[in-house]
Amino acid sequence: MKIRTPVPRRKSRLEIIPLIDIMFFLLASFMMVSLQMQIVRTLKANLPTATLATSTTKPDIVDLDVNRDGQVSVDDKAVAFPELFSMLTNRYTLNTNLPVYITGAADATHGSVMYVLDFVKRAGIRNVAIAVNAAPGHSTP
């Protein structure tokens, strides 16, 4: 008597994708281990350190303060816009990565600060930031 099953018989096959995954994992592991096995040849040196040395160079930064009337001051000195434009263009020719920080007073209008920002951009300076201070009593995260 011959018994037949309703399920057709299939050939067995070897799945190769998990085998490839395992081989890549082993390859990556061996590569990482071999990179860690390099001998690093360096010389240890005890270099002297300066305890009282200070930097005498001042970073080349322009701080612009805008008051409530829209007047601009540089280093606490009021400056007219034509003088400011010549000062900015002269400093920009010396350093093309000149950073400019614009600080507005608490009662300065948004329009006056944006006018100064546009004025600085017309001088060719692209590294401009608006300085913001936290309100008293508020903590920064």
DSSP file with accessible surface (Angstrom, degrees, kcal/mol):
  #  RESIDUE AA STRUCTURE BP1 BP2  ACC     N-H-->O    O-->H-N    N-H-->O    O-->H-N    TCO  KAPPA ALPHA  PHI   PSI    X-CA   Y-CA   Z-CA
    1    1 A M              0   0  225      0, 0.0     2,-0.5     0, 0.0     0, 0.0   0.000 360.0 360.0 360.0 132.0    0.0    0.0    0.0
    2    2 A K        -     0   0  175      2,-0.0     2,-0.5     0, 0.0     0, 0.0  -0.894 360.0-154.7-107.2 124.6    1.3    3.4   -1.0
    3    3 A I        -     0   0  145     -2,-0.5     2,-0.4     2,-0.0     0, 0.0  -0.870   9.8-163.6-102.1 127.8    0.4    6.4    1.2
    4    4 A R        -     0   0  199     -2,-0.5    -2,-0.0     2,-0.0     0, 0.0  -0.873   9.9-139.7-109.7 145.0    0.5    9.7   -0.5
    5    5 A T        -     0   0  107     -2,-0.4     4,-0.1     2,-0.2    -2,-0.0  -0.733  14.5-133.3 -99.0 148.4    0.5   13.0    1.3
    6    6 A P  S    S+     0   0  131      0, 0.0    -1,-0.1     0, 0.0    -2,-0.0   0.725  87.2  85.6 -73.1 -17.2   -1.5   15.9    0.0
    7    7 A V  S    S-     0   0  106      1,-0.0    -2,-0.2     0, 0.0     2,-0.1  -0.715  85.7-123.3 -85.2 125.6    1.5   18.3    0.4
    8    8 A P        -     0   0   97      0, 0.0     2,-0.3     0, 0.0    -1,-0.0  -0.381  26.9-111.0 -68.1 148.4    3.7   18.2   -2.6
    9    9 A R        -     0   0  243     -4,-0.1     2,-0.3    -2,-0.1     0, 0.0  -0.627  34.9-162.1 -82.8 131.8    7.3   17.2   -2.0
   10   10 A R        -     0   0  214     -2,-0.3     2,-0.2     1,-0.0    -1,-0.0  -0.823  21.5-108.8-113.7 155.4    9.9   20.0   -2.5
   11   11 A K        -     0   0  198     -2,-0.3     2,-0.2     1,-0.1    -1,-0.0  -0.514  36.3-113.4 -77.6 145.7   13.6   19.9   -3.0
   12   12 A S        -     0   0  126     -2,-0.2     2,-0.4     2,-0.0    -1,-0.1  -0.540  37.4-169.6 -74.8 143.0   15.7   21.1   -0.1
   13   13 A R        -     0   0  195     -2,-0.2     2,-0.6     2,-0.0    -1,-0.0  -0.975  22.2-121.9-137.7 153.9   17.7   24.3   -0.8
   14   14 A L        -     0   0  152     -2,-0.4     2,-0.5     2,-0.0    -2,-0.0  -0.815  22.7-136.7 -96.3 121.5   20.4   26.1    0.9
   15   15 A E        -     0   0  102     -2,-0.6     4,-0.4     1,-0.2    -2,-0.0  -0.684  20.7-176.4 -79.0 123.6   19.6   29.7    1.8
   16   16 A I     >  +     0   0  100     -2,-0.5     4,-2.2     2,-0.1     5,-0.2   0.701  65.6  75.8 -97.3 -20.1   22.7   31.8    1.0
   17   17 A I  H  > S+     0   0  107      1,-0.2     4,-2.3     2,-0.2     5,-0.2   0.939  97.2  46.4 -64.5 -46.1   21.6   35.3    2.2
   18   18 A P  H  > S+     0   0   69      0, 0.0     4,-2.3     0, 0.0    -1,-0.2   0.896 111.1  54.7 -63.2 -32.1   22.1   34.5    5.9
   19   19 A L  H  > S+     0   0   88     -4,-0.4     4,-2.2     2,-0.2    -2,-0.2   0.916 107.6  48.9 -65.0 -40.9   25.5   33.0    5.0
   20   20 A I  H  X S+     0   0   73     -4,-2.2     4,-2.5     2,-0.2     5,-0.2   0.915 109.9  52.3 -64.7 -41.6   26.5   36.2    3.2
   21   21 A D  H  X S+     0   0  101     -4,-2.3     4,-2.2     1,-0.2    -2,-0.2   0.929 110.3  47.9 -60.2 -43.6   25.4   38.3    6.3
   22   22 A I  H  X S+     0   0   98     -4,-2.3     4,-2.5     1,-0.2    -1,-0.2   0.920 110.8  51.0 -65.1 -40.2   27.5   36.1    8.6
   23   23 A M  H  X S+     0   0  107     -4,-2.2     4,-2.5     1,-0.2    -1,-0.2   0.910 110.3  48.9 -66.1 -40.7   30.6   36.3    6.3
   24   24 A F  H  X S+     0   0  133     -4,-2.5     4,-2.6     2,-0.2     5,-0.2   0.901 110.8  51.2 -65.6 -38.2   30.3   40.2    6.1
   25   25 A F  H  X S+     0   0  140     -4,-2.2     4,-2.4    -5,-0.2    -2,-0.2   0.935 111.8  46.4 -63.2 -44.6   30.0   40.4    9.9
   26   26 A L  H  X S+     0   0   71     -4,-2.5     4,-2.6     2,-0.2     5,-0.2   0.908 112.1  51.3 -64.4 -40.1   33.1   38.2   10.4
   27   27 A L  H  X S+     0   0   92     -4,-2.5     4,-2.3     2,-0.2    -2,-0.2   0.941 111.7  46.6 -62.0 -46.1   35.0   40.2    7.8
   28   28 A A  H  X S+     0   0   51     -4,-2.6     4,-2.4     1,-0.2    -2,-0.2   0.907 112.1  51.5 -63.9 -39.4   34.2   43.5    9.5
   29   29 A S  H  X S+     0   0   43     -4,-2.4     4,-2.4    -5,-0.2     5,-0.2   0.938 110.7  47.1 -64.1 -44.9   35.1   42.0   12.9
   30   30 A F  H  X S+     0   0  145     -4,-2.6     4,-2.4     1,-0.2    -1,-0.2   0.881 111.3  52.1 -65.4 -36.5   38.5   40.8   11.7
   31   31 A M  H  X S+     0   0  106     -4,-2.3     4,-1.9    -5,-0.2    -1,-0.2   0.926 110.5  47.4 -65.1 -43.0   39.1   44.2   10.1
   32   32 A M  H  X S+     0   0  112     -4,-2.4     4,-1.5     2,-0.2    -2,-0.2   0.910 113.3  48.3 -65.5 -40.0   38.4   46.1   13.3
   33   33 A V  H  X S+     0   0   82     -4,-2.4     4,-0.8     1,-0.2    -2,-0.2   0.923 110.6  51.0 -66.7 -40.1   40.5   43.8   15.4
   34   34 A S  H  < S+     0   0   66     -4,-2.4     3,-0.4     1,-0.2    -1,-0.2   0.856 107.4  53.5 -68.4 -31.7   43.4   44.1   12.9
   35   35 A L  H >< S+     0   0   95     -4,-1.9     3,-1.0     1,-0.2    -1,-0.2   0.858 107.3  51.9 -68.8 -33.2   43.2   47.9   13.0
   36   36 A Q  H 3< S+     0   0  153     -4,-1.5    -1,-0.2     1,-0.2    -2,-0.2   0.659  99.4  65.9 -75.4 -15.1   43.4   47.8   16.8
   37   37 A M  T 3< S+     0   0  138     -4,-0.8    -1,-0.2    -3,-0.4    -2,-0.2   0.442  72.5 120.6 -88.2   1.5   46.5   45.6   16.6
   38   38 A Q    <   -     0   0  136     -3,-1.0     2,-0.6    -4,-0.2    -3,-0.0  -0.376  66.9-122.6 -66.4 144.0   48.7   48.3   15.0
   39   39 A I        -     0   0  129     -2,-0.1     2,-0.7     2,-0.0    -1,-0.1  -0.764  20.8-148.9 -89.3 121.4   51.8   49.2   17.0
   40   40 A V        -     0   0  114     -2,-0.6     2,-0.8     2,-0.0    -1,-0.0  -0.824   8.9-161.6 -94.1 119.1   51.7   53.0   17.7
   41   41 A R        +     0   0  213     -2,-0.7     2,-0.3     2,-0.0    -2,-0.0  -0.876  27.4 146.9-105.9 105.8   55.3   54.3   17.8
   42   42 A T        -     0   0  109     -2,-0.8     2,-0.5     2,-0.0    -2,-0.0  -0.920  42.4-123.6-132.5 162.3   55.4   57.6   19.6
   43   43 A L        -     0   0  170     -2,-0.3     2,-0.4     2,-0.0    -2,-0.0  -0.905  20.8-135.1-106.9 133.7   57.8   59.4   21.8
   44   44 A K        -     0   0  204     -2,-0.5     2,-0.4     2,-0.0    -2,-0.0  -0.742  28.2-176.9 -86.8 133.4   56.8   60.6   25.2
   45   45 A A        -     0   0   72     -2,-0.4     2,-0.9     2,-0.0    -2,-0.0  -0.996  25.8-144.1-134.5 136.0   58.0   64.2   25.9
   46   46 A N        -     0   0  169     -2,-0.4    -2,-0.0     0, 0.0     0, 0.0  -0.856  28.1-168.4 -96.6 101.9   57.7   66.3   29.0
   47   47 A L        -     0   0  139     -2,-0.9     2,-0.1     1,-0.1    -2,-0.0  -0.706  22.8-112.4 -93.2 143.1   57.1   69.8   27.6
   48   48 A P        -     0   0  125      0, 0.0     2,-0.4     0, 0.0    -1,-0.1  -0.394  29.0-146.8 -71.5 150.4   57.3   72.8   29.8
   49   49 A T        -     0   0  124     -2,-0.1     2,-0.4     0, 0.0     0, 0.0  -0.920  10.2-126.8-118.5 145.0   54.1   74.8   30.5
   50   50 A A        -     0   0   82     -2,-0.4     0, 0.0     1,-0.1     0, 0.0  -0.756  19.0-173.1 -89.5 132.6   53.8   78.5   31.0
   51   51 A T  S    S+     0   0  127     -2,-0.4    -1,-0.1     1,-0.1     0, 0.0   0.756  82.6  30.7 -97.4 -26.8   51.9   79.5   34.1
   52   52 A L  S    S+     0   0  157      2,-0.0     2,-0.2     0, 0.0    -1,-0.1   0.259  85.0 127.1-116.2  11.7   51.6   83.2   33.7
   53   53 A A        -     0   0   76      1,-0.0     2,-0.3     2,-0.0    -3,-0.0  -0.486  33.2-177.6 -75.2 137.9   51.4   83.5   29.9
   54   54 A T        -     0   0  120     -2,-0.2     2,-0.4     0, 0.0    -2,-0.0  -0.958  32.2-104.7-130.6 153.9   48.6   85.5   28.4
   55   55 A S        -     0   0   95     -2,-0.3    -2,-0.0     1,-0.1     0, 0.0  -0.608  24.0-168.7 -79.3 131.3   47.6   86.1   24.9
   56   56 A T        +     0   0  134     -2,-0.4     2,-0.4     2,-0.1    -1,-0.1   0.564  61.3  91.9 -95.6 -10.1   48.4   89.7   23.7
   57   57 A T        -     0   0  107      3,-0.0    -2,-0.1     1,-0.0     3,-0.0  -0.698  68.3-143.7 -90.0 135.0   46.5   89.5   20.5
   58   58 A K        -     0   0  158     -2,-0.4    -2,-0.1     1,-0.0    -1,-0.0  -0.820  27.4-109.7 -94.1 132.1   42.9   90.6   20.5
   59   59 A P        -     0   0   91      0, 0.0     2,-1.7     0, 0.0    -1,-0.0  -0.357  32.8-111.1 -61.4 145.0   40.6   88.5   18.3
   60   60 A D        +     0   0   55      2,-0.0     2,-0.4    31,-0.0    -3,-0.0  -0.587  64.5 142.8 -82.6  85.3   39.4   90.5   15.3
   61   61 A I        -     0   0   52     -2,-1.7     2,-0.6    37,-0.1    39,-0.2  -0.978  41.1-147.0-127.7 139.7   35.8   90.9   16.2
   62   62 A V  E     -a  100   0A   2     37,-2.1    39,-3.0    -2,-0.4     2,-0.6  -0.939  10.7-163.9-109.0 121.4   33.5   93.9   15.7
   63   63 A D  E     -a  101   0A  69     -2,-0.6    12,-0.7    37,-0.2     2,-0.5  -0.927   6.4-168.5-105.3 116.5   30.8   94.5   18.3
   64   64 A L  E     -aB 102  74A   0     37,-3.4    39,-3.2    -2,-0.6     2,-0.5  -0.908   2.9-161.9-107.1 129.1   28.1   96.8   17.2
   65   65 A D  E     -aB 103  73A  49      8,-2.5     8,-2.2    -2,-0.5     2,-0.5  -0.943   2.1-159.7-111.1 129.7   25.6   98.2   19.7
   66   66 A V  E     -aB 104  72A   3     37,-3.0    39,-2.6    -2,-0.5     6,-0.2  -0.935  10.1-157.2-109.8 123.5   22.3   99.7   18.6
   67   67 A N    >   -     0   0   65      4,-2.2     3,-1.6    -2,-0.5    42,-0.3  -0.256  38.2 -88.1 -90.6-175.3   20.5  102.0   21.0
   68   68 A R  T 3  S+     0   0  157      1,-0.3    41,-0.3    40,-0.2    44,-0.1   0.748 126.4  54.1 -69.3 -21.0   16.8  102.9   21.0
   69   69 A D  T 3  S-     0   0  115      2,-0.1    -1,-0.3    39,-0.1     3,-0.1   0.464 119.2-107.4 -88.4  -3.7   17.2  105.7   18.6
   70   70 A G  S <  S+     0   0   13     -3,-1.6     2,-0.2     1,-0.3    -2,-0.1   0.526  71.1 145.0  89.9   7.1   18.9  103.5   16.0
   71   71 A Q        -     0   0   98      1,-0.0    -4,-2.2     9,-0.0     2,-0.4  -0.564  41.2-138.2 -79.8 143.2   22.4  105.0   16.6
   72   72 A V  E     -BC  66  79A   2      7,-0.6     7,-2.7    -2,-0.2     2,-0.4  -0.832  17.3-171.0-106.0 140.1   25.3  102.6   16.3
   73   73 A S  E     -BC  65  78A  28     -8,-2.2    -8,-2.5    -2,-0.4     2,-0.5  -0.982   9.3-158.5-130.2 142.1   28.3  102.5   18.7
   74   74 A V  E >  S-BC  64  77A  14      3,-2.5     3,-0.9    -2,-0.4   -10,-0.1  -0.986  83.3 -10.2-118.8 122.3   31.5  100.5   18.3
   75   75 A D  T 3  S-     0   0   85    -12,-0.7    -1,-0.2    -2,-0.5     3,-0.1   0.920 131.1 -55.1  54.3  45.4   33.5   99.9   21.5
   76   76 A D  T 3  S+     0   0  145      1,-0.2     2,-0.5    -3,-0.1    -1,-0.2   0.719 115.2 116.6  61.8  24.1   31.2  102.4   23.4
   77   77 A K  E <   -C   74   0A 148     -3,-0.9    -3,-2.5     2,-0.0    -1,-0.2  -0.986  68.8-122.8-120.8 124.9   31.9  105.1   20.9
   78   78 A A  E     -C   73   0A  87     -2,-0.5     2,-0.4    -5,-0.3    -5,-0.3  -0.416  32.1-167.9 -66.6 136.3   29.1  106.5   18.8
   79   79 A V  E     -C   72   0A  24     -7,-2.7    -7,-0.6    -2,-0.1     2,-0.1  -0.990  17.5-129.2-131.2 135.8   29.8  106.2   15.1
   80   80 A A     >  -     0   0   45     -2,-0.4     4,-2.6     1,-0.1     5,-0.2  -0.442  31.7-110.0 -77.4 159.1   28.0  107.7   12.1
   81   81 A F  H  > S+     0   0   48      1,-0.2     4,-2.6     2,-0.2     5,-0.2   0.881 115.6  51.6 -64.0 -38.6   27.0  105.4    9.3
   82   82 A P  H  > S+     0   0  102      0, 0.0     4,-2.1     0, 0.0    -1,-0.2   0.936 113.6  45.3 -64.1 -38.8   29.5  106.7    6.7
   83   83 A E  H  > S+     0   0  117      2,-0.2     4,-2.4     1,-0.2    -2,-0.2   0.894 112.6  51.8 -67.5 -38.5   32.4  106.2    9.2
   84   84 A L  H  X S+     0   0    0     -4,-2.6     4,-2.8     2,-0.2     5,-0.2   0.917 108.3  51.2 -63.9 -41.9   31.0  102.8   10.1
   85   85 A F  H  X S+     0   0   80     -4,-2.6     4,-2.5     1,-0.2     5,-0.2   0.934 112.1  45.5 -63.2 -44.0   30.9  101.7    6.5
   86   86 A S  H  X S+     0   0   56     -4,-2.1     4,-2.3     2,-0.2    -1,-0.2   0.907 113.8  49.9 -67.4 -38.0   34.5  102.8    5.8
   87   87 A M  H  X S+     0   0   45     -4,-2.4     4,-2.4     2,-0.2     5,-0.2   0.935 112.7  46.9 -65.3 -42.9   35.7  101.1    9.1
   88   88 A L  H  X S+     0   0    0     -4,-2.8     4,-2.2     1,-0.2    -2,-0.2   0.917 113.3  47.4 -66.5 -43.0   33.9   97.8    8.2
   89   89 A T  H  X S+     0   0   37     -4,-2.5     4,-1.9    -5,-0.2    -1,-0.2   0.893 112.5  50.2 -66.6 -38.0   35.2   97.7    4.6
   90   90 A N  H  X S+     0   0   98     -4,-2.3     4,-1.2    -5,-0.2    -2,-0.2   0.928 113.8  44.1 -65.4 -43.7   38.7   98.5    5.8
   91   91 A R  H  X S+     0   0   64     -4,-2.4     4,-1.8     1,-0.2    -2,-0.2   0.848 111.3  55.3 -69.6 -31.7   38.6   95.7    8.4
   92   92 A Y  H  < S+     0   0   66     -4,-2.2    -1,-0.2    -5,-0.2    -2,-0.2   0.863 103.5  54.2 -69.5 -34.5   37.0   93.3    5.9
   93   93 A T  H  < S+     0   0  104     -4,-1.9     3,-0.2     1,-0.2    -1,-0.2   0.845 111.4  46.4 -67.5 -29.9   39.8   93.8    3.4
   94   94 A L  H  < S+     0   0  149     -4,-1.2     2,-0.4     1,-0.3    -2,-0.2   0.847 130.1  18.9 -77.5 -34.6   42.3   92.8    6.1
   95   95 A N    ><  -     0   0   50     -4,-1.8     3,-1.0    -5,-0.1    -1,-0.3  -0.906  59.6-169.6-141.0 109.0   40.3   89.8    7.3
   96   96 A T  T 3  S+     0   0   89     -2,-0.4    30,-0.3     1,-0.3    -1,-0.1   0.639  90.6  57.4 -75.8 -12.1   37.7   88.3    5.0
   97   97 A N  T 3  S+     0   0  111     28,-0.1    -1,-0.3    29,-0.1    -5,-0.1  -0.111  76.0 153.9-103.8  34.7   36.4   86.1    7.8
   98   98 A L    <   -     0   0    1     -3,-1.0    29,-0.5    -6,-0.1     2,-0.3  -0.470  35.2-144.7 -68.1 118.5   35.7   89.1   10.0
   99   99 A P        -     0   0   33      0, 0.0   -37,-2.1     0, 0.0     2,-0.4  -0.694  12.8-164.1 -86.6 140.5   32.9   88.3   12.5
  100  100 A V  E     -ad  62 128A   1     27,-2.5    29,-2.5    -2,-0.3     2,-0.5  -0.989   3.1-161.5-124.6 130.5   30.4   91.0   13.5
  101  101 A Y  E     -ad  63 129A  93    -39,-3.0   -37,-3.4    -2,-0.4     2,-0.5  -0.956   5.2-159.0-112.8 127.1   28.2   90.8   16.5
  102  102 A I  E     -ad  64 130A   0     27,-2.7    29,-2.7    -2,-0.5     2,-0.5  -0.930   8.1-173.2-108.8 124.9   25.1   93.1   16.6
  103  103 A T  E     -a   65   0A  35    -39,-3.2   -37,-3.0    -2,-0.5     2,-0.4  -0.974   7.2-157.6-118.7 125.4   23.6   93.8   20.0
  104  104 A G  E     -a   66   0A  31     27,-0.5   -37,-0.2    -2,-0.5   -36,-0.1  -0.819  21.4-115.0-101.5 144.0   20.4   95.7   20.3
  105  105 A A    >   -     0   0   42    -39,-2.6     3,-1.5    -2,-0.4    -1,-0.1  -0.246  34.5-105.2 -67.1 163.0   19.3   97.6   23.4
  106  106 A A  T 3  S+     0   0  115      1,-0.3    -1,-0.1     3,-0.0   -39,-0.1   0.841 122.8  40.9 -62.2 -30.2   16.2   96.3   25.2
  107  107 A D  T 3  S+     0   0   92      2,-0.1    -1,-0.3     0, 0.0     2,-0.2   0.267  88.2 118.9-103.2  13.1   14.2   99.2   23.8
  108  108 A A    <   -     0   0   21     -3,-1.5   -40,-0.2   -42,-0.2     2,-0.1  -0.522  67.1-115.4 -75.2 144.8   15.7   99.2   20.3
  109  109 A T     >  -     0   0   84    -41,-0.3     4,-1.6   -42,-0.3     5,-0.2  -0.467  12.9-124.3 -81.4 154.8   13.3   98.6   17.5
  110  110 A H  H  > S+     0   0  142      1,-0.2     4,-2.5     2,-0.2     5,-0.2   0.882 110.4  57.5 -62.9 -37.5   13.5   95.6   15.3
  111  111 A G  H  > S+     0   0   49      1,-0.2     4,-2.2     2,-0.2    -1,-0.2   0.894 104.3  50.2 -64.1 -38.4   13.7   97.8   12.2
  112  112 A S  H  > S+     0   0   19      2,-0.2     4,-2.0     1,-0.2    -1,-0.2   0.904 111.5  48.3 -69.4 -37.1   16.8   99.6   13.4
  113  113 A V  H  X S+     0   0   17     -4,-1.6     4,-2.4     2,-0.2    -2,-0.2   0.925 112.5  48.6 -67.8 -40.6   18.6   96.4   14.2
  114  114 A M  H  X S+     0   0   66     -4,-2.5     4,-2.7     2,-0.2    -2,-0.2   0.861 108.0  55.4 -67.6 -32.6   17.7   95.0   10.8
  115  115 A Y  H  X S+     0   0  112     -4,-2.2     4,-2.4     2,-0.2    -1,-0.2   0.932 109.4  46.2 -63.9 -42.9   18.9   98.2    9.1
  116  116 A V  H  X S+     0   0    1     -4,-2.0     4,-2.5     2,-0.2    -2,-0.2   0.909 111.5  52.5 -65.9 -39.5   22.3   97.8   10.8
  117  117 A L  H  X S+     0   0   40     -4,-2.4     4,-2.2     1,-0.2    -2,-0.2   0.940 111.6  45.5 -61.2 -45.5   22.3   94.1    9.8
  118  118 A D  H  X S+     0   0   84     -4,-2.7     4,-2.2     1,-0.2    -1,-0.2   0.887 110.7  54.7 -64.8 -36.4   21.6   95.1    6.1
  119  119 A F  H  X S+     0   0   14     -4,-2.4     4,-1.0     1,-0.2    -2,-0.2   0.917 108.6  47.7 -63.0 -42.6   24.2   97.8    6.4
  120  120 A V  H  <>S+     0   0    0     -4,-2.5     5,-1.4     1,-0.2     3,-0.5   0.907 110.3  52.3 -66.4 -40.3   26.9   95.3    7.5
  121  121 A K  H ><5S+     0   0   75     -4,-2.2     3,-1.5     1,-0.2    -1,-0.2   0.879 104.7  56.0 -64.3 -35.6   25.9   92.9    4.7
  122  122 A R  H 3<5S+     0   0  130     -4,-2.2    -1,-0.2     1,-0.3    -2,-0.2   0.786  98.2  62.5 -66.9 -24.3   26.3   95.8    2.2
  123  123 A A  T 3<5S-     0   0    9     -4,-1.0    -1,-0.3    -3,-0.5    -2,-0.2   0.576 123.4-106.8 -75.5  -7.3   29.9   96.2    3.4
  124  124 A G  T < 5S+     0   0   20     -3,-1.5     2,-0.4     1,-0.3    -3,-0.2   0.395  74.2 138.3 100.9  -2.5   30.5   92.7    2.2
  125  125 A I      < +     0   0    1     -5,-1.4    -1,-0.3     1,-0.1    -2,-0.1  -0.626  23.8 175.3 -83.2 130.4   30.7   90.9    5.6
  126  126 A R        +     0   0  154     -2,-0.4     2,-1.3   -30,-0.3    -1,-0.1   0.601  60.6  81.3-109.1 -17.3   28.9   87.6    5.7
  127  127 A N        +     0   0   78    -29,-0.5   -27,-2.5     2,-0.0     2,-0.4  -0.665  61.9 148.1 -93.3  83.9   29.8   86.4    9.2
  128  128 A V  E     -d  100   0A  34     -2,-1.3     2,-0.3   -29,-0.2   -27,-0.2  -0.948  21.2-179.2-122.0 137.6   27.2   88.3   11.2
  129  129 A A  E     -d  101   0A  39    -29,-2.5   -27,-2.7    -2,-0.4     2,-0.6  -0.976  25.8-130.7-135.1 148.3   25.4   87.3   14.4
  130  130 A I  E     -d  102   0A  78     -2,-0.3     2,-0.3   -29,-0.2   -27,-0.2  -0.890  27.1-137.0 -97.0 119.7   22.8   88.8   16.6
  131  131 A A        -     0   0   36    -29,-2.7   -27,-0.5    -2,-0.6     2,-0.4  -0.626  22.2-168.6 -80.4 132.5   23.9   88.8   20.2
  132  132 A V        -     0   0  123     -2,-0.3     2,-0.4   -29,-0.1   -29,-0.0  -0.984   6.8-162.1-126.0 132.4   21.1   87.8   22.6
  133  133 A N        -     0   0  137     -2,-0.4     2,-0.1     3,-0.0    -2,-0.0  -0.899  25.9-113.5-111.3 145.2   21.2   88.0   26.4
  134  134 A A        -     0   0   61     -2,-0.4     3,-0.1     1,-0.1     6,-0.1  -0.415  37.6-104.0 -72.2 147.3   18.8   86.1   28.7
  135  135 A A    >   -     0   0   52      1,-0.1     3,-1.9    -2,-0.1    -1,-0.1  -0.388  48.2 -88.4 -67.6 148.5   16.3   88.2   30.6
  136  136 A P  T 3  S+     0   0  126      0, 0.0    -1,-0.1     0, 0.0     3,-0.1  -0.362 114.8  22.7 -60.9 137.0   17.2   88.6   34.3
  137  137 A G  T 3  S+     0   0   87      1,-0.3     2,-0.5    -3,-0.1    -2,-0.1   0.351  98.3 109.4  90.1  -7.7   15.8   85.9   36.4
  138  138 A H    <   -     0   0  137     -3,-1.9     2,-0.3     0, 0.0    -1,-0.3  -0.884  58.4-145.2-103.0 133.7   15.5   83.4   33.6
  139  139 A S        -     0   0  114     -2,-0.5    -4,-0.1    -3,-0.1     0, 0.0  -0.712  14.0-125.0 -95.6 148.3   17.9   80.4   33.4
  140  140 A T              0   0  109     -2,-0.3    -1,-0.0     1,-0.1    -6,-0.0  -0.692 360.0 360.0 -89.1 143.5   19.2   79.0   30.2
  141  141 A P              0   0  176      0, 0.0    -1,-0.1     0, 0.0     0, 0.0  -0.262 360.0 360.0 -71.1 360.0   18.7   75.3   29.6
